[in-house]
Amino acid sequence: MFATIFYRDCRDIVRLADVMGHSSIETTRIYLVTSGTDHQRQMERLGLMT
């Protein structure tokens, strides 16, 4: 949850990786993966799906 909230606030994955102590951004990305349901909800909120 920390990674998601931090990333939503700063939108800087490199900084997030540093804060979390990851040597690879690929490791950090694991914490930011969202589900297909989350994507669908976001598209609906933006009016991109009917």
C-alpha positions in Angstrom: 0.0 0.0 0.0 2.9 2.4 0.8 4.3 2.0 -2.7 1.0 2.7 -4.4 0.3 5.8 -2.3 3.8 7.1 -2.7 3.8 6.6 -6.4 0.4 8.2 -6.9 1.7 11.3 -5.1 5.1 11.7 -6.7 4.8 9.7 -10.0 8.6 9.0 -9.8 9.3 5.2 -9.9 13.1 5.8 -9.5 12.6 7.8 -6.3 10.2 5.1 -5.0 12.8 2.4 -5.8 15.4 4.3 -3.8 13.0 4.8 -0.8 12.2 1.1 -0.8 15.8 0.1 -1.2 15.4 -1.7 -4.5 18.3 -2.0 -6.9 16.0 -2.6 -9.8 13.0 -0.7 -11.0 11.5 -4.0 -12.1 11.3 -5.1 -8.5 9.5 -1.8 -7.6 7.0 -2.3 -10.5 5.7 -5.4 -8.8 4.2 -3.2 -6.1 2.5 -1.0 -8.7 0.7 -3.6 -10.8 -3.0 -3.2 -10.9 -5.7 -5.7 -11.8 -7.8 -5.7 -14.9 -10.8 -4.7 -12.7 -8.9 -1.6 -11.6 -8.1 -0.7 -15.2 -11.8 -1.1 -16.2 -13.0 1.1 -13.3 -10.6 3.8 -14.3 -11.6 3.6 -18.0 -15.3 3.8 -16.9 -14.5 6.9 -14.7 -12.9 8.6 -17.6 -15.9 7.8 -19.8 -13.9 5.6 -22.2 -16.2 2.6 -21.8 -19.9 2.3 -22.2 
